[in-house]
């Protein structure tokens, strides 16, 4: 899922409409203000921002923000505290991305 997100290949509403699938509106199910794109669901939506803020605090990181999906997947590279901590943070980031994507589908 993270790889597909990075490649902008998640089946978001915007992507499905581009493929000819009929969807009444392409707005985000959470905020209802912006089109549902991978970037919006995983990083830009107020729900995602809130989740990343809490994940950042939980992991003892600085503010997590992303200009593109790749930024979320590279947060671990800036983590101080050794290889094991970086691996754990990388795992937390991927699981959180998956959880956001899954929650948006529920
Ligand atoms: Zn939204």
Boltz pocket constraint, residues with backbone or C-beta under 6 A from the ligand:
constraints:
  - pocket:
      binder: B
      contacts: [[A, 28], [A, 29], [A, 30], [A, 31], [A, 32], [A, 33], [A, 34], [A, 40], [A, 44], [A, 45], [A, 46], [A, 47]]
      max_distance: 6.0
